Amino acid sequence: MRQTHCRLSGARIKQYSTTFLLVGSMASSAHLRAAGDFSLSNYDAIQQSMIAEFALAYQDSATALHNYTVLAIKSNSTTIKQRALNIALEQNDLHAALDIATHWVVQEPTDVPALFYLSHIALKAHEYELAAETLDKILNIDANADLEQILAGIAPEEPEEPEDQEILIQALRSSKERNNPSILALIAGLEAQNGQLDQALTTINKALKKRGKVTGYILMKANLLSALGQEEETRNWYAKSSRKHRDNVDVRLAEAKYLIKINASNEALTKLESLIKKWPDQEEALFIAGLTSIDLKKYEKAEKYLVELRNSAEYQNEAYYYLAVNAERKQHFETAKAYYRLVDGSLYTVSRRSLISIYTQQNKPNDALRFLTQERVNYPQHASFLYQAQADILKRMNNKAAAMRLLDEAIKNLPDDPELIYSEVLMLDPHTDKDKLEKLLNQLLSIEPNSPTYLNAYAYTLALQNRRLDDARRFVEHALEYAPEQASILDTLGFICYLQNDFSTSAKVLEKAYLISGSVNIGVRYARSVYMLGDLQKFSTVLQQLKQKHPNDPQLDQLNTLLLPQQLKKSS
C-alpha cells in the first residue's frame, strides 16, 4: 500500500460521515450511554472514559485520545468507537482515526457505518487501495448504496495533488465493483475534478445505463455537458430528463435554474409555473419564480409567488425583501417601506439602506431619523449600523454638529465598536480636531491593532498634519503587511515618503498605486514625485498619459506649469 503524508480536515470528514451514519449523536455527553458490552470491565471503562474527558477539559488531547483509542479497540460499543473517532478527527490525528476505524471493521465487518468511516478516512489518508476495498465491501452488503457524495470535500483536489487524483481513479477502476453505478459515479466525479471532462461524461453515461433514475447522475451529466460548452446538448438533456422524470422535482427545478443561467428566463418561468402547479408548496420554486418574475417585470406574478413565502422558515426574510423590491419597482413606495421594515436576519442592513433611500427620494430626512431612532429600540443588536446611518443623514442635512453629538453618544454606549469610532474619525478635521482625532485613532488601534484600514487612517491623518512622519510611515508599512495591493494605503505611503523628501520611494510606490487604481489624484502625486526626482522626460510622459485619461481635470493644469520654466530655458 502506498505510504503518503496525511493531509486531512477532521471537521470535513466528520461532516460528511454523519451524512451517511444513521446511528445517532456523537456528542460527548452520550459517550457511555447505551454502550453495550465491553471486553474490559464496566468499572475500568468508565474510569478510562472519565480520565479521557477530564483530559479534554484541560486541553490534554494526547491523553484523551490515547484513552479513548484503547477503549474503542477493546470495546464492542458503537458509541465508544464513535466518540474515539470524533476526538481523533477533531485533533486531526489521522493515524489514530485509521487505527480505530480499522479495528471497528475487524470487529464488525458488516457494519455499514463503520465501513463508511473507514472509506472516508482511508481516502483522506491517501490509502486508496484500502478505500477501494472498503467501498467494495459496502456495495457487497448493499449493491444499491448511493456513494455519490462520499468523496465530497475530502477527495484530492488541490492543484499540487494531481498524482493522488490519478492513483485514486486507478484504484477505483481496478476495484471488484468497478462497474457498479455508484463506483462509476465516483470515478466520473474524480475525472471531472482532474479536468478529464470527456472521459467523465463517458463514465457517467455508463452509470446512467445501469441506474437511469438517480437524480445525482442525471444532474452530473448535465453539469459535464455544460462544462464542455455543449449548451444545446445540455438544454436537450434537461428537457429529455424532465419529460422522462416528471415526478422528480429536483431535476425539473435544475432545468429551470439552467434556463435562467443561459438567459432563457421566459421559458424558465413557464417551467417553474408548471412545477408549482404540481407542487404548490415547493418553496425554492416559488422563490425563484418570484425573482424571475421581477426580472421580467411581471410584478403581479412576482407578488403572487413571494407572498406564499411570508411564513416560510427558510425564505421569509428573502420573501419580504423581494416583495419590497417588487413594490419599489412598481413605485408603490409606502408598500415597499412596509415590507422593508419586516426584513430581519442577514438582509437587515441592506433592507434598511433601501428604506432610507426611499425616504431620501421622498425628501423626508426627519422621518428617516425618527424611524432609525425607533429601530434602535426594536433592534438593539443593529445599533451600530443605525447610529451610523443617522449620522450620515445628519451630515447630508449639513448638520455636522448634530452628527458628531450622535456619534459621541453612540461611542459612549458602544465603546468597543470600531466602526462607530471610525465613522467619527472620518468626520473630524485633521487640523481643528487634532486632539480628538488622536484620542479616537489610538482607541481604534487598541481595539484592532492590525487593521490595515485603521492603521492607514492614523498614518494619513499624521501626514495631513505633517507631524510624526516616522510614526506615520511605520503605521502605513504595517498596514501594507496585511493589504499589500491596496491602492489607498500605497498612496498614503507615497505621500509620507514625499513629505520626507524620499522621492525615489514615493515615485515607486505611487506608480504602483496608480496602476492599480487609475485615480487621477494618485496619478498627480506620482507625477510630482517623478518631477522632484528631476526626471523631466518621465514626468512629461506621465503628464501626457494623465491628460489622455483625464483630459478635463484642473489638477493637470497645475502640473503643466511645472514644465513652463524648462520650456522657457529651451527657448532662450
N, C-alpha and C positions, 0 to 999 in steps of 0.2 A: 504493500500500500504506500502511496506517495506521501512523504512527510512534508508538511508545509508549516509556515508561521500562522498563528491564529490571528485572524482579523475579524472580530465579531462585535456586534452590538447586542448585548444581552437583552436590552429592552425590546429591540425589534423581534428577536427570536421569541421572547415571551409573548409579545403582542400577537404574532401570527400563530403561535402554538395554541393559544387559548381560543383561536377561531375554530380550531378543529376539536379541541378537547371538550367533551361534554361531561366532565367528572367533577364539576363544582369549583368553588373558590379556592384560590391559592393563598388566601390571607393568613397572616401569621397567627392570628388568634385561633385558627382552626387546625393547627399543626398536629394535634394529638386527638382531636375529636373523631370518633368513628374510625380509629386507626386500625382496628382489626388485630390479627395475631402477630406477635413478634417472635423472632428466633431467639432474642435475648429477653430477659425478664422485663415485665412492665415497669418495675421499680427502676431498673437500670436505664430503660428507655426514657422514662420521664426525667430522671436525673440528668441524663446526657442532653436531652432536649432543653431543660432549664438552663444548663451551662451554656448551650448554644445561644439561647435567647438573651441571656444576660450579657454574653459576649457581644451580640449585635447591638444591644442597648448602649454599650460602652465603645461601640465602633471598632471592636476587635473582630473584624470579619474573618481573619485566618482561623481563629479558634472556633468561631461559629460554623464555618464551612467544614472544618475537619470533623467536628462532632456530628453534624447533620449528614455528612458523607458516610461516616461509619454507620450511623443509624439507617440510612437509606439502603446500604448494601446488605446489612444484616436483617432488616425488617421486611415483612411482607405487606406493609401498609402502603397503599397508594398515596394517601395523604402525606405521609412522611417523605416519600420519594418526590412528590411534587414540591414540598417545602424545600427540600435539599436542592432540587434543580432550580427553584426560584432564586435561592440565595446565590448559587453558583453563577447564574446568568446575570443577576444584579451586580455581582462583583467582576463580571467579565472574565471569569475563570473557566475557560472553555474546556480545558483538560479535565477538571473536576466534573463538569457537566456531562462530558462524553463518557466518563467512567461511571457515573451514576446511571445515565440512560442505558448504557450497555448492560450493566448488572440487572436493571429493571427488565429489559427484554429477555435476558437469560432466564430470570425467574418466571416471567410471564410472556412467553414467546408469541402468544396470540392476542395480546392486549394492544389494540389499535392505538389508543392514546400514547402508550409507551413507544410504539413504533413511529408515530408522528414526531414525538420529541426527538428520538434518535435520528431520524432522517433530517430534521431541521439542523440539529447540532452538527451532524456529520457534514452537511452541506457547508455550513459556516466554517467548519474546521478544514474545509477543502479536502475532506476524506471522501472523494466522490464514488469510489468503488463501494464503500460501506453504505453511502447514501442510496446508490442504485440497488444494492442488495436489499436494503430496508424497504424501499419502495416496492420491490418485487413481492416482499412478504405481505405488505399491506394489500396489494392487489390480489394475491393468492387467497387472502382471507375474504376480501370483498372486491370482486372484479369490477364493480360499478363505482368504486370510491372515486370521488371527484378530487383530484390532486391539483387542479388548475392553479390554485393560489399558494401552494406550498412553498414555491420559490420566491414569492413576492417579498421584496425588501431584504432578502438575505443572499440571493444568488450573486455570484461575482459579476459586477457591472462597472467597476471603476476602470478608467482608461488604462491603468497600469496592470490590469488583470486579464488581458485577452487570452493568455495561455490557460488560465484557470477555467475560463468560459469554455474553451475548446475541449479541455480534459473532461469537464462535466458533460458536455454534449456527447463525447465519445463513450463515456461511461454509461450514459442512459441509452445510447444506441446499441450497446452490447448487452444491455440488460435482458434477462429472460423474458420480461414483459414489454419488450421494446415496441411491439405492435399494439399494445393496449392503448386505447384512445387517450387516457389520462397521461400516460408517459409521452405519447406523441405531442400532446398539448404542451407539456413541459419543455420538450425539445424545441418545439416551434417558438415558444417564448424566449428561450435562450438564443436560438438562431437570430431572432429579431433583435435582441439586445446586442448581438455580435455583428449586426449590420448585414446579415445574410437574409435579406428580406424575401428574395425569390425562393430560396430553399425553405424558409419558414412558411411561406404560402403553400408550397408543395406538401409540407409536413402536416399543416393544419387541415388541408384537404383530405389527407388520409384519415385523420381523426374524425372529420365530419362524415366520411363514408361509413364509419363504424357506429357513430353516435351523432346523428344529424340534428337532434333536437336540443342539444346542450347550448344554452344561451352564451356561455363564455366562448365556445368555439365559433359560433356564428359571428359574434362581435369581434373576435380576434381576426377572423378573415377579413371583415370589413375594414378594420384598422390597418391591416397589412396592405390591402388594396389601395387605401388612401395614402399610406406612407410611400408606396411605389409610384404615386402620381396617377394612378388609374382611376380617375374620378368618375368616368362614365360607368366603368365596371363596378365601382363602389356603390354608386347610386342604384344600379340594376340589382346588385346583390341584396342591398337593403330592401328594395321593392319586392323582390322574389321571396326573401325571408319573411317579410311582414305578411305577405299573402299566404304563405305556407303555414306560418305560425300565428294565426290571427288572435289566438288566446294568450300569446306571450307579450305581456305589457312592456317588458324591458327591451325587447327587440324593436317593437313599434315606437317606443319612446326614443331609442337610439337613432332610429331613422329620422324622426322629426328633428332631433338635435343636429344631425348631419346636414339636413337640408338647410337649417338656419346657418350653419357654418359656411356653406357654399352660396349663401345669399339667396336661396330659394325660399324666402320667408312666407310667401303666399301659399305655396304648396305645403310647407311645414305646418302652417296654421290649419289648413284643411285636414291634414293627418292628425293633428292634435285634437281638433273638434270631433273627429271620428272616434279617436281613442277615449276622449272624455265621455262621449255618448255611451260607450261600452263600460267604462269605469268612472263614473261620475265623481267618485271620492279620491281619485288619483291626484294627490296634491302636487307632485312635481309637474305633472302635465298641466294642471290648472295654472301653476305659477309661470311656466314657460309660455303657455298660451296668452296669459295676461301681458307679459313683457313683449312678446312678438306682436300682439295687437297694438300696443303703444307705438312700437317702431313703425308699424304700418299705418299709424294714425287712425286706427279703428278704436276710438276711445270708449265707445259704449260697450263694445265687446270686452275690452280690457277690464273695465269696471265689473262686468258680469262675472268674469273669471276670478279676479282678485278678491272680490267681496266674499267669495266662497271660502277664502283662507283666513278670514278675520279671527277665527277661533282655533286655528291650526297651531299645534305645539311647536312645529318646526318652521313654519313660514309666516307666522303672524306679523312680526315686525317688518319683514320684507313686503308683505301684502299692504300694510298701512303706508309704508314709504312709497311704493309704486302707485298706490291709489292717490297719494298726494301729488306725485309727479304727473299722473294722468290728469288730475283735476287742474293742475297748473298749466299743462299743455292746452287744456280747453279754456284757459283763462278764468276758471272758477276759483278765484284766489282765496275766498273765505273757506271754501270746502277743502282746498289744499292745506291751508293753515290748520284746520281742524284735524286732518289726517296726520300731518307732520307732528302735531302735539302728542299723538298716540304712540309714536315710534319710540322704542327703547332699545337696549342692547347695543350691539356693535354699530348700528346705524343712528344712534342717538345724536352724535355730534354733527354728522353730515345733514341730518334732517333739520336740526336747529339752525344750521347755517343757511339752508334753503329757506326756512321760515323767516329768518332775519332779512334775507334778500327780498322777500315779498314785501315786508314792512318798508324796506328802503325804496322799492319801486313805488309803493303807495305814499311815500313821503310821510311816514308815521314813525319817526325815530323814538318819540316819547312812549308810544305804545309798545315798541320793541323793548325799551328799557324796563317798562313795568312788567312785561311778560317775562323777561330774563330774571328780574328780581324774584318773581313768584316761582320760577323754575328752580332757583337756588333752594327754596323751601321744599319743593316737591322732589327734587333730585340732588340732594346734598353731595352725592358721590361725583357729580359733574361740576361741582362748584368752581374749580379752577378754570375750566373752559368757559363757564358762564360769566365769571368775573372778567376774563379777557375779552369776551365778546362785547360786554357792556362798555368796557374801557375803550374799545375800538370805535364803538358808536359815538361815545362822547368826544373822542378825538376828531372824528369826521364832522361832528357838530361844532368844531372849533372851541371846545370846552376842555382844553388840556388840563386845566387845574382840577376840574371835577374827576377827570380820568385818573389823574395822579392820586387824588384822595381815595378813590375807589380801590386802586391797586395797593395803596398803603394799608387799607382795611383788609384787603384780601391776603396780603402777606402776613399781617398780624394774625389772621385766623388760620392761615395755612403756611407757617414759617418755613417748612421744609419742601415747598413746591418750587422747583427751579424754573418752571415755565412762567409762573407769575412774576418771579423776580426778573427774569429775562425780559418779559413784556414791559416792565417799568424801566429797565436799563435802556431799551430801545427808544423810550420816550424822553429820556433825560438828555440835556445838553452837555457835551463833554467839557465845556468851559464854565458855564454858570452853575452847573450842578456837580462840580468836581468831587466834593466830599461825599455826597450821597452816592454817586456813581462808584466811588472807591469802595464804600461800605458794601453795596449790593454785589459788586463784582467779586469781592472777597468772600461774601456769603455764598455766591454761586459756586465758586471753586471749592469751598469747604464741603458742599453737598456732592458735587460731581467734579472731582479734581482732574479727571482725564477727558472731559467733554471737549471735543475739538471746537464746537460752537462757542462755548463759554470762554475757553482759552483765547480763541480768536477775537472775541468781543473785548476782552480785557486788553489784549495786545493792541488792537486797533484804537481803542479809547486812549491809551497811553501815547500812541503815535500821533493822534489828533492833537493831544495836549503837548506833544513834543517834549516829553519828560520820561525818565526811567526807561530809556530806549533799550538798554541791555536787558532789563527785565521783560520788556515787551517782546524783544527778539527771542528770549528764552521761552516765553509763553507760546508764541506762534510756532516755533520749531517743535515744541512739544505737541501742539495741535496737529502738525503735519505728520507726526508719527502715526496718528490714528486716521488721518484723511489726507494722504499724500497727493491725491489728484483733485482736490477741491480748489477751484479757481479763486474763490473769495479769500481763502487762507493764504494761498500763494501770493495773492495781491497784497495782503497785509504785510507779509514778509518782505516783498519787494519795496513797499512803501517805507518800511522801517529801515531797510538797507540804504535806501535813497537818502533818508534823513541822517544816516550815519556816514554818508559820503562813500559808502561801499557800492559804487555804481556798477562794478562788474557783476557782483552777485545780484544786484537789483535788476539789471537788464536780463540776466539769465533766467531768473525766477519769473519776472513779468512776461517774458516771451512765452514761457510755458503756460502761464495763466491765460494769456491772450489766445493762444492756440486752442485751449480747452473751452473757453467761454465765448470768444468773439466779441466781448464787451468793448465798446469804444472808450470807456473810461480807463479800463486796464490798458488798452492799446495806447492811449495818450501818455500814461505813466511810463509804459515801456519805451515809447519814442523819446521821452525826456531823459530817461536813464541812458539810452544809447547816445543822445546828444552830449550828456555830461561826460561820457567816456571819450568824446572827441572824434567819434567815428561818424563824420558828416555824411559819407556816402551811404552808410547803412541807415542813418537817420532819414535821409532823403527817400530811400527805398521804402522804409516803414511808413513814412508820411504818405507816400503815393498809394500804398496799399490801403491805408486808413481812409483816404479820400475816395477810393473806388468803392469801399464797403459802406462808408458813412458820409456820403457827399455833402450833406447839409448840416453836419454837426459844427456848431460855432467854436468848439474847442480846437478844431483843426486850423482855424484862422490864427489862433494864438501860436500854434506850432509853426505856422508859415513865417511868422515874424522872426523866429529864431534863425531862419535861413537868409533874411534880408541883409544883415551885416556881411555875411560871406559873399553874397551876390554883388554887394556894393564894392567890396575889396577887389573882386574879379574885374568889375567894370572900370575901376580906376587904374 
